[in-house]
Structure formats: structure tokens, C-alpha cells
Amino acid sequence: MNRLSFILPILALMWSQEAAATKLQASVGELFTYKIEPQLFNWTHQVISEQFRYRPSLMNYPDLPSWMRYMYSHEYHAGFLYGTPPESAAGKDISLDVVALNRQNYETRRIVLAMFVAHKFPTPNVVQMKIDNLNWVHLMDPGRVENLRNIFRKDLWPNSKEDLSVVFMESAVNMGGRLPLRPQQREGVIVHVGSFAQFSPRLKELQEEVRPLYKLPSCTYKRTSVQKIFENVGFKLDWCAFRMVGVESPTEILYHSGKQNEQQAAEEQPRQEQQDRWMGISREDVPVRNYIDEFAFAFAIPGMIFAILIGMLSAVLCFQHEKFSSNLDYPMSSTVQMVQCSDSKSNQPITTLKSLKDPNFLLDNISMRSQSPNNSFYQLDCGTSSIYARPKPPPYKGGTLGRNGVDI
């Protein structure tokens, strides 16, 4: 009995630290956020950096619900649960099991978060935007979220004053965006705000103003007529990602959450049930590929280009050959050689025309100094002086030589 009375207070203390239950509430179609910090586990101080770590999950399950996400913020040294409950979770009680680890002494503690998802009709009109100068954790601050809603409730969308709420929030990196080049820069966050009120004329004008930018992936340099309204409260928007989704403009829907509209899925479900049986196509309906046309097209064009280049090269070579042959031909009609000699007394040049075909050309007024057949010089008598001249060689006829050097 004494031993039992000693154990029961210890068990009660452990249960109070490990299994303390907290009641939370979420609504369908509205963003739910919850901060997990050391105070939930009766830890009030932090000795080392990143001392506490947390791991939330469904009770008796290893993971969270499909619509909920958990992320740890190194900037705030705390964990955050956030997400938008779908209509399928309406009216359900959810129990979350959160285990905390103290990395200084490896002590673990546990709490249970009880959550109830209230039913609510999803807002039909939604404004989608991307804020470049913030991270996802900055929108966990209720004051910053209230400033964002005041922009629409007071300036851009006055009719949404009664029911304007944040519908969706996620980091731009988790939605497929790129990390910034500098770690000091913000990753960006995608935010959706919705209401049952119709879009105001000012919002419609703003959408028409930014509509030409939809073809661009990002345009942080663009300024609009409402730029100052957002910058005065610390928001810098990427106007290429600004959309208005609603009953009036259903074609502008962007599925940032990665899931299609449940109403559209419910409409397509009967069609899928009717076409649940797979029907194969017949052999005659299978497309036939014509390889002859593809081969002809693949070889015809290169062949034509090759033929044109061959023709151009042949024409250039023939033209060069004719020009070279014309330069080798010597004029055969010129049989008169002009020989010029000078008078020693008057120093005046005297020009004498001699015919190369004249047999007496070398004998007329010429005295041969040598009878040697190797001496090809002849002497010309020009007045009182004599000069020696060599005749022009005969033209080359282009004969061929055999092995012994004999002209064939």
C-alpha cells in the first residue's frame, strides 16, 4: 500500500507532462495555423542554439493529415502547423501527437492536440497573389495577416469586410519556385484571400491592368496603380502571379494547392464510372508510319544541295583551266623581231626590224665570231659598231619524253 501511494503521484506527474490535451478548432476552406514552442512542454529557457525539436503526427499514425503541413523555422526557433481543411474533413475530430526533444540532455516530452474541423462553405471568390519580400513564416504573425486583409477590406475590396479570410498560404519554393541567389533574400510566399462578396470594380480594373503580364513567369520590376498601397504596409507583390478566381472569371483558376476543385471532381466522377472499362482500339485504327516519305525527304534535300555545290565547283574549275591555258599560248603570227642598237658617235638608238623567217637573217651584215654550234649569239652590224644579240626561243609545243629522254 505504501509503495502504491508513492508511485501514483509520479505517474500523475508524468501524465500531466506527457499527455496534456489542448483543444483546437479549424474551419473548412480557411487557413489553420498553430505554433509549437517550448512553453507547451513546460520548457521556459534555451541554453544552446536549436535546442528543441518537434515531431507532430496523427495519433497512432506516422504522418499528418494530407491537408496539413509542419515546418520548423530557424528564425523563430519554433515549429508551425498550417493548412486548409477540405470539405471531406468537416465535422471530424483530429488528435495530433507531438513529441518534443531537448537536444541538451535528450529529454523527450509529449502532448496531444485535439482538433475539431467545423463545417463552412468555401468562399467562391478568391484573389491569388505572390509576395516576394516575405517568407512563409512571416505570415504566421497575426498582425501582418491583419494588415494584408485591411488592404482589401478598406481599399481594394470593401464589400469583403465581413467575411474576408486567408484561404491558402504556402512557400513559393514548395510550389516550384527557385531559391534566391543570396541567403539573405526572401523565398517568397503565395497567399490566397477569399470572400463571398463580388469583386469590386477596382479589383477588376487591376486585373485588366496586369493581364498582359500573365505570359511572363515573373515580373518584380513592374509597378501598378496600387503599388504604394501594398508597399506602405511592407508587401512587395509579383504582379505576374496576381489572379482573381471566382464565379465571374472561372478561366483564371491556378491550382496552387496542387488539387483540383472538389466540385469539378464530383462532376467528373459519374463520367469516370461510365468509362471505368478500358476499351482497346482496333488494328485498323492504329496509325501507320510512312517511312518512304521520310527517307525521301531526308535524302532529297541534302542530295539537291550536294548537286548544286558540285556544279558550282565544276564551273569554277573549268573557268580557271581556260584562263590558265590562254596564258600559256604564245602568239605565232609575230615573225618579226625588233633589234635596237646604238651609234657610238651620235649615241642615238637605231632600230632595225629583222625577220625570223628570213634565211639570210644571220648572214646579212653579220660576221660570226665563232663557228661553234654551242655559240647561239650572233653579231649585228649597227653602223660602225657591232653588238651581240640572242634570238627569242621557239615556242614550246608540249611534247612528251620517254624513259630514255627521247621526244615521242
C-alpha positions in Angstrom: 0.0 0.0 0.0 2.8 2.4 0.8 4.6 1.6 -2.4 1.4 2.2 -4.4 0.9 5.6 -2.8 4.4 6.5 -3.7 4.1 5.5 -7.4 0.7 7.1 -8.2 1.9 10.8 -7.7 4.9 10.1 -10.0 2.6 8.6 -12.7 0.2 11.5 -12.4 3.1 14.0 -12.8 4.4 12.2 -15.9 1.0 12.0 -17.4 0.4 15.7 -16.9 3.7 16.5 -18.7 3.4 14.0 -21.5 -0.3 13.7 -22.3 -1.7 17.1 -21.7 -4.5 17.7 -24.2 -5.2 21.0 -25.9 -8.4 21.7 -27.9 -8.1 23.5 -31.2 -10.6 24.4 -33.9 -10.3 24.8 -37.7 -12.8 25.7 -40.4 -13.2 24.3 -43.9 -11.7 26.5 -46.6 -9.9 28.7 -44.1 -6.2 28.7 -43.3 -5.3 27.0 -40.0 -2.0 27.8 -38.2 -0.6 26.7 -34.9 2.8 27.5 -33.3 4.7 24.8 -31.4 7.1 26.3 -28.9 8.9 25.2 -25.7 6.3 26.6 -23.4 3.9 23.9 -24.5 6.2 21.4 -22.8 7.0 23.5 -19.7 10.4 24.4 -21.1 11.0 28.0 -20.5 14.6 28.7 -21.4 17.0 27.7 -24.2 20.7 27.1 -23.5 22.1 26.1 -26.8 21.1 27.0 -30.4 18.3 24.9 -31.8 17.9 23.1 -28.5 14.3 21.9 -29.0 13.0 19.8 -31.9 9.4 18.6 -32.5 7.8 15.8 -34.4 4.0 16.0 -34.9 1.8 13.3 -36.3 -1.7 11.8 -36.2 -2.5 9.8 -33.1 -1.3 6.2 -33.8 -0.2 7.2 -37.3 3.3 8.1 -38.6 2.2 11.1 -40.6 0.0 14.2 -40.6 -3.3 14.6 -42.5 -2.9 15.2 -46.2 -4.0 18.8 -46.0 -1.7 19.8 -43.1 2.0 20.6 -43.2 4.6 21.0 -40.5 7.7 23.2 -40.9 10.4 24.3 -38.4 11.5 28.0 -38.5 15.2 28.6 -37.6 14.3 32.3 -37.5 11.7 32.0 -34.8 13.1 28.8 -33.2 9.7 27.2 -33.3 7.6 24.7 -35.3 4.4 25.6 -37.2 1.4 23.5 -38.2 -0.6 25.0 -41.1 -3.0 24.0 -43.8 -6.5 24.5 -45.2 -9.1 21.7 -44.3 -11.1 20.4 -47.2 -14.8 19.7 -47.1 -14.1 16.0 -46.6 -12.7 16.8 -43.1 -15.8 18.8 -42.0 -17.3 17.7 -38.6 -14.3 15.4 -37.7 -12.2 15.3 -34.6 -8.5 15.0 -35.2 -5.9 14.1 -32.5 -2.3 15.2 -33.1 0.5 13.6 -31.2 3.5 16.0 -30.8 6.8 14.7 -29.4 9.5 17.2 -28.3 13.2 16.5 -27.9 15.6 18.5 -25.7 18.9 18.2 -27.5 20.9 19.3 -24.5 20.0 16.4 -22.2 18.0 14.2 -24.7 14.8 14.5 -22.7 11.6 13.8 -24.5 8.1 15.1 -23.7 4.8 14.6 -25.4 1.5 16.4 -25.7 -1.8 15.7 -27.5 -3.5 18.3 -29.6 -7.2 17.7 -30.1 -8.7 19.5 -33.1 -12.3 19.9 -34.4 -12.9 20.8 -38.1 -16.0 23.0 -38.3 -18.1 23.0 -41.5 -18.0 26.1 -43.6 -18.9 26.8 -47.2 -15.8 27.6 -49.3 -15.5 31.1 -50.5 -16.4 31.3 -54.2 -14.3 34.5 -55.0 -10.5 34.3 -54.3 -7.7 36.6 -55.0 -4.3 34.9 -55.6 -1.0 36.7 -55.2 2.7 36.2 -54.5 4.6 38.3 -52.0 8.3 38.4 -52.8 9.8 40.1 -49.7 8.4 37.6 -47.2 8.9 34.0 -46.2 6.1 31.6 -45.2 6.8 32.0 -41.5 6.2 35.8 -41.6 2.5 35.2 -42.4 2.2 33.3 -39.1 2.2 36.7 -37.4 -1.4 37.7 -36.9 -0.5 41.4 -37.1 1.0 41.0 -40.6 -2.0 39.0 -41.8 -4.4 41.6 -40.4 -2.5 44.3 -42.4 -2.9 42.3 -45.6 -6.6 41.9 -45.0 -7.1 45.6 -44.3 -5.7 46.4 -47.7 -8.6 44.6 -49.3 -11.3 45.5 -46.8 -10.5 49.2 -46.8 -9.2 50.0 -50.3 -9.5 47.3 -53.0 -12.4 45.1 -51.9 -14.7 47.0 -49.4 -17.6 44.5 -49.8 -15.5 41.7 -48.3 -15.3 43.5 -44.9 -17.5 40.9 -43.2 -16.0 37.6 -44.2 -12.6 38.2 -45.8 -10.2 35.4 -44.7 -6.9 33.8 -45.8 -7.7 30.7 -47.8 -4.3 29.4 -48.7 -0.7 30.0 -47.8 2.5 28.2 -48.9 6.1 28.9 -49.6 7.0 29.8 -53.2 9.9 27.3 -53.1 7.5 24.4 -52.1 5.3 25.4 -55.0 8.1 25.0 -57.6 9.9 28.4 -57.3 13.7 28.8 -57.1 15.7 29.6 -54.1 17.1 33.1 -54.1 20.7 33.6 -55.1 21.6 35.2 -51.7 20.6 33.6 -48.5 19.6 37.0 -47.1 16.9 37.4 -49.6 13.3 36.1 -49.0 12.0 33.0 -50.7 8.5 34.5 -51.3 5.1 33.3 -50.3 1.9 32.5 -52.2 -1.3 33.8 -50.5 -5.0 33.4 -51.3 -7.7 35.6 -49.7 -11.3 34.8 -50.3 -14.8 36.2 -49.6 -18.4 35.6 -50.6 -18.7 39.3 -51.9 -18.4 40.1 -55.5 -15.3 41.6 -56.9 -15.1 45.3 -56.8 -14.7 47.5 -59.9 -11.2 48.5 -58.7 -10.1 44.9 -58.5 -11.5 44.2 -62.0 -9.5 47.2 -63.3 -6.4 46.0 -61.5 -6.8 42.5 -63.1 -7.1 44.1 -66.6 -4.0 46.2 -65.8 -1.9 43.1 -65.1 -3.4 40.7 -67.6 -0.8 41.4 -70.3 1.8 40.2 -67.7 0.4 36.7 -67.4 2.6 35.3 -70.2 5.7 36.2 -68.1 6.9 33.8 -65.3 8.0 36.7 -63.0 7.9 40.5 -63.1 9.0 42.1 -59.9 10.1 45.2 -61.8 6.5 46.0 -62.8 4.7 48.8 -61.0 0.9 49.2 -60.9 -1.6 51.8 -59.8 -1.9 50.2 -56.4 1.8 49.6 -55.8 2.0 52.2 -53.0 -0.9 50.7 -51.0 1.0 47.4 -50.6 4.4 48.9 -50.1 3.2 51.2 -47.3 2.5 48.2 -45.1 5.6 46.2 -46.2 4.4 44.0 -49.1 6.0 43.8 -52.5 4.0 41.8 -54.9 4.9 39.9 -58.1 2.1 41.1 -60.4 2.6 38.3 -62.8 1.1 36.0 -60.2 -1.9 38.2 -59.4 -5.2 36.4 -60.2 -8.8 36.8 -59.5 -10.7 33.5 -59.3 -14.4 33.3 -58.9 -17.8 32.8 -60.4 -17.3 35.7 -62.8 -13.9 34.6 -64.0 -13.5 30.8 -63.8 -10.9 30.6 -66.5 -8.3 32.3 -64.3 -8.0 29.4 -61.9 -4.5 28.4 -60.8 -4.2 25.2 -58.8 -1.5 26.4 -56.4 -2.6 23.8 -53.8 -1.9 21.0 -56.3 -5.5 19.8 -56.1 -8.4 20.4 -58.4 -11.7 21.9 -57.3 -13.8 19.3 -55.5 -16.9 20.4 -57.3 -15.3 19.8 -60.7 -14.1 16.4 -59.4 -17.6 15.5 -58.3 -19.0 16.4 -61.8 -16.4 14.2 -63.5 -16.9 11.2 -61.2 -20.1 9.9 -63.0 -18.3 10.1 -66.3 -15.4 8.1 -64.9 -17.8 5.5 -63.6 -19.4 5.1 -67.0 -16.0 4.8 -68.6 -14.4 2.6 -66.0 -13.9 -0.2 -68.5 -10.9 0.1 -70.8 -11.7 -0.3 -74.5 -8.8 -1.0 -76.8 -8.6 0.3 -80.3 -8.8 -1.9 -83.4 -5.8 -2.8 -85.6 -7.2 -0.6 -88.4 -7.3 2.4 -86.2 -3.6 2.2 -85.3 -1.7 4.9 -87.2 0.8 3.7 -89.8 4.0 5.5 -90.3 5.2 6.0 -93.9 8.9 5.5 -93.9 9.3 6.1 -97.7 8.2 9.7 -97.5 10.5 10.3 -94.5 13.5 8.7 -96.3 12.8 10.7 -99.5 12.5 13.9 -97.5 15.7 13.1 -95.6 17.8 12.4 -98.7 16.2 14.6 -101.4 17.1 18.0 -99.8 20.8 17.1 -99.0 21.1 15.5 -102.4 20.0 18.6 -104.2 22.3 20.8 -102.1 25.2 18.4 -102.9 24.5 18.5 -106.7 24.3 22.3 -106.7 27.7 22.5 -104.9 29.3 20.0 -107.3 28.0 22.1 -110.3 29.3 25.3 -108.9 32.7 23.7 -108.1 33.0 22.3 -111.6 32.2 25.6 -113.2 34.8 27.3 -111.2 37.5 24.7 -112.1 36.6 24.9 -115.8 36.9 28.6 -115.9 40.2 28.6 -114.1 41.5 25.9 -116.6 40.6 28.0 -119.7 42.2 31.1 -118.2 45.4 29.2 -117.4 45.6 27.6 -120.9 45.2 31.0 -122.6 48.1 32.4 -120.7 50.4 29.5 -121.9 49.7 30.1 -125.6 52.4 32.3 -127.4 51.4 34.4 -130.5 52.7 32.5 -133.6 51.9 35.3 -136.1 54.7 37.5 -134.9 57.7 36.6 -137.0 59.4 40.0 -136.9 61.8 40.8 -134.1 62.9 44.4 -133.4 66.5 44.8 -132.7 67.8 48.0 -131.3 71.4 49.2 -131.4 73.1 52.4 -130.8 75.5 54.5 -132.7 78.8 55.1 -130.9 79.3 58.5 -132.3 75.9 60.1 -132.0 74.7 57.9 -129.1 71.3 57.7 -130.9 69.4 54.4 -130.9 68.9 52.8 -134.2 66.0 50.3 -134.6 66.3 47.6 -137.1 63.5 45.1 -138.0 64.6 41.6 -138.8 62.5 38.7 -139.9 63.0 35.5 -138.0 61.9 33.5 -141.1 64.5 35.2 -143.4 67.2 32.6 -144.1 69.7 35.4 -144.7 68.9 36.9 -141.3 72.0 35.5 -139.7 74.2 36.0 -142.8 73.2 39.5 -143.8 75.6 42.1 -142.3 76.6 39.6 -139.6 80.1 38.3 -139.0 80.1 35.1 -136.9 82.8 35.2 -134.3 82.8 31.5 -133.7 81.7 28.5 -135.8 81.0 26.5 -132.6 77.5 25.1 -132.6 77.2 25.9 -128.9 77.5 29.6 -129.6 74.0 30.9 -130.1 75.0 34.6 -130.2 75.0 36.4 -133.5 76.6 39.8 -134.3 74.6 42.7 -135.6 76.3 45.4 -137.6 74.8 48.7 -136.5 76.6 51.4 -138.3 80.2 51.5 -137.1 79.6 49.4 -134.0 78.7 45.8 -133.6 76.6 44.2 -130.9 75.8 40.6 -129.9 72.1 39.6 -129.6 70.3 36.3 -128.8 67.2 35.5 -130.7 63.9 34.7 -129.0 63.5 30.9 -128.3 61.0 29.0 -130.3 57.5 28.3 -128.7 57.0 25.2 -126.5 54.9 22.5 -128.3 54.3 20.3 -125.3 55.9 17.1 -126.4 56.4 14.1 -124.1 59.6 12.4 -123.2 60.1 8.7 -123.0 62.2 6.8 -120.5 65.5 7.5 -122.4 64.7 11.2 -122.8 63.7 10.9 -126.4 60.8 13.0 -127.6 57.9 10.8 -128.6 
